[in-house]
């Protein structure tokens, strides 16, 4: 019974903080750099994204998996961390990268038909000289979009 109370408390605290308890995390690689990517693959997790977070580890990010390829946009409503977003096509090729300011409603758009978006700390891609055309590997480990 004690473990149930502990689990319930952790679950409740996680929901209150806006974090997912059982978020899938996968390893991605871009230009030799390894990333621990939390996966947002359903409508609820995609709409929550990184909202309300205070920080993000240096080589951690969030991978958004969309149901089909399309011209997607991202924004920063209720997101406190400055982020960069890479829009990625179905083959794992980065289409474009946009720099995003916290707590804004400015739309950041995919330059082509994207299947994924990867959010990292602002400047992460630029600091590693990763640009459009770079290949992202490990996307096959991501769960299918719901």
C-alpha positions as CSV (number, residue, x, y, z in Angstrom):
1,X,0.0,0.0,0.0
2,X,2.9,2.4,0.8
3,X,4.3,2.0,-2.8
4,X,0.8,2.9,-4.2
5,X,0.7,6.1,-2.1
6,X,4.2,7.0,-3.2
7,X,3.4,6.3,-6.9
8,X,0.2,8.4,-6.6
9,X,2.1,11.3,-5.0
10,X,4.8,11.3,-7.7
11,X,2.2,11.0,-10.4
12,X,0.2,13.9,-8.9
13,X,3.3,16.1,-8.5
14,X,4.4,15.4,-12.1
15,X,1.0,16.4,-13.4
16,X,1.0,19.6,-11.3
17,X,4.4,20.5,-12.7
18,X,3.3,19.8,-16.3
19,X,5.6,16.9,-16.8
20,X,4.8,13.5,-18.2
21,X,5.5,10.6,-15.8
22,X,6.2,8.0,-18.5
23,X,7.5,10.1,-21.3
24,X,9.3,8.0,-23.9
25,X,12.9,9.1,-24.4
26,X,15.0,8.0,-27.4
27,X,18.6,8.6,-28.5
28,X,19.1,10.6,-31.7
29,X,22.4,11.4,-33.4
30,X,23.1,14.5,-35.6
31,X,26.6,15.1,-37.1
32,X,28.1,12.9,-34.4
33,X,26.3,14.6,-31.5
34,X,24.0,12.3,-29.4
35,X,20.7,13.7,-28.0
36,X,18.3,12.3,-25.4
37,X,15.0,13.3,-27.0
38,X,11.8,13.1,-25.0
39,X,9.1,12.1,-27.5
40,X,5.8,13.9,-28.0
41,X,3.8,11.6,-30.2
42,X,0.1,12.2,-29.3
43,X,-2.1,15.3,-29.4
44,X,-1.8,15.9,-25.7
45,X,2.0,15.6,-25.5
46,X,2.5,17.6,-28.7
47,X,0.2,20.5,-27.4
48,X,2.0,20.5,-24.0
49,X,5.5,20.3,-25.5
50,X,8.1,21.9,-23.2
51,X,5.6,24.3,-21.6
52,X,6.2,25.4,-18.0
53,X,9.7,23.9,-17.9
54,X,12.4,25.9,-16.2
55,X,15.4,24.3,-17.9
56,X,16.6,21.7,-20.4
57,X,19.8,19.6,-20.1
58,X,22.5,20.6,-22.7
59,X,22.1,17.5,-24.9
60,X,18.4,16.9,-24.3
61,X,15.4,18.0,-26.3
62,X,11.9,17.1,-27.4
63,X,11.0,15.3,-30.6
64,X,7.5,16.0,-31.9
65,X,6.2,13.2,-34.1
66,X,3.4,14.2,-36.4
67,X,0.8,11.8,-37.8
68,X,1.8,12.6,-41.4
69,X,4.1,14.8,-43.3
70,X,2.9,18.4,-43.5
71,X,3.7,22.1,-43.2
72,X,3.8,22.4,-39.4
73,X,4.4,25.4,-37.2
74,X,5.6,25.8,-33.6
75,X,5.2,28.5,-31.1
76,X,6.3,29.3,-27.5
77,X,3.1,30.0,-25.5
78,X,3.8,29.3,-21.8
79,X,7.3,28.1,-22.7
80,X,10.0,29.7,-20.5
81,X,13.1,28.3,-22.1
82,X,14.6,29.9,-25.3
83,X,14.6,27.1,-27.9
84,X,15.7,26.3,-31.4
85,X,13.5,24.0,-33.5
86,X,14.7,21.8,-36.4
87,X,11.9,20.7,-38.8
88,X,12.8,17.2,-40.1
89,X,11.4,15.3,-43.1
90,X,10.3,11.7,-43.2
91,X,13.9,10.7,-44.4
92,X,15.4,12.3,-41.3
93,X,16.8,15.3,-43.2
94,X,16.7,18.7,-41.4
95,X,14.6,21.1,-43.6
96,X,15.2,24.3,-41.6
97,X,16.1,25.5,-38.1
98,X,14.3,28.4,-36.4
99,X,15.3,30.3,-33.2
100,X,12.4,30.9,-30.8
101,X,11.9,33.4,-28.0
102,X,10.2,32.3,-24.8
103,X,6.5,33.1,-24.1
104,X,5.7,34.4,-27.6
105,X,3.0,33.5,-30.0
106,X,5.2,34.0,-33.1
107,X,4.8,31.2,-35.6
108,X,7.9,29.3,-36.7
109,X,7.2,27.3,-39.9
110,X,8.6,24.2,-41.6
111,X,10.3,25.0,-44.9
112,X,8.9,21.8,-46.4
113,X,6.9,18.7,-45.6
114,X,8.0,17.8,-42.1
115,X,7.3,14.6,-40.2
116,X,9.2,15.7,-37.1
117,X,10.3,18.7,-35.1
118,X,13.1,18.7,-32.7
119,X,13.4,21.4,-30.0
120,X,16.7,22.0,-28.3
121,X,18.1,24.8,-26.2
122,X,18.4,28.0,-28.2
123,X,21.7,28.0,-30.2
124,X,22.4,24.2,-29.8
125,X,22.4,23.6,-33.5
126,X,24.4,26.7,-34.4
127,X,27.0,26.0,-31.8
128,X,27.6,22.6,-33.5
129,X,27.4,24.0,-37.0
130,X,24.4,21.8,-37.7
131,X,22.3,23.3,-40.6
132,X,19.6,22.4,-43.0
133,X,20.5,19.2,-44.9
134,X,22.0,17.4,-41.9
135,X,20.8,13.9,-41.3
136,X,19.1,12.8,-38.0
137,X,19.5,9.2,-37.2
138,X,17.5,7.2,-34.6
139,X,14.1,8.4,-35.7
140,X,13.0,4.8,-36.3
141,X,13.0,4.4,-32.5
142,X,10.2,7.0,-32.1
143,X,6.8,5.6,-31.4
144,X,4.2,6.2,-34.2
145,X,2.1,9.3,-33.8
146,X,-1.4,8.9,-32.4
